[in-house]
Amino acid sequence: MSYIQITNILGEVVFSENINGNSVPITLNNLAAGLYFYSITTENNKVIKGMITIN
């Protein structure tokens, strides 16, 4: 099972969920404008990181 976590610029977790399969729908319209970071950990413990900008 994979896992996704999204944090704000302060490091506070704003979304986290286990992923069962290849995709998971994420609704971000409840987040304030700003910069967010995501981290996806796969079943093989591979970590994928990136940024999301919401205007």
C-alpha positions in Angstrom: 0.0 0.0 0.0 1.2 3.5 -0.8 0.7 6.7 1.2 0.3 10.4 0.3 0.8 13.3 2.5 0.4 17.0 1.8 1.7 19.7 4.1 1.6 23.5 4.1 4.6 25.8 4.2 4.6 25.5 8.1 4.9 21.7 7.9 1.3 21.1 9.1 -0.4 18.1 7.5 -3.4 19.2 5.5 -4.1 15.9 3.7 -3.0 12.3 4.2 -4.4 9.1 2.8 -3.4 5.5 2.0 -3.5 4.7 -1.7 -4.9 1.4 -2.8 -4.2 1.3 -6.5 -2.7 3.6 -9.1 -4.6 6.8 -8.3 -6.5 8.6 -5.5 -8.8 11.7 -6.0 -7.7 14.7 -4.0 -9.9 17.7 -3.5 -7.8 20.8 -2.9 -10.4 23.5 -3.2 -10.7 23.8 0.6 -7.1 24.9 0.9 -6.0 28.5 1.0 -3.9 30.0 -1.7 -0.2 29.2 -1.2 2.6 26.7 -1.5 2.2 23.1 -0.4 4.5 20.1 -0.5 3.5 16.5 -1.2 5.2 13.2 -0.4 4.2 9.9 -1.8 5.7 6.7 -0.2 5.3 3.6 -2.4 5.0 0.0 -1.3 8.7 -0.4 -2.1 9.5 2.6 0.3 10.4 4.8 -2.7 9.6 8.4 -1.8 8.4 10.9 -4.4 8.3 14.6 -3.4 7.1 17.7 -5.0 5.4 21.1 -4.7 1.9 22.3 -5.4 1.0 26.0 -5.9 -2.6 27.0 -5.3 -3.6 30.5 -6.6 
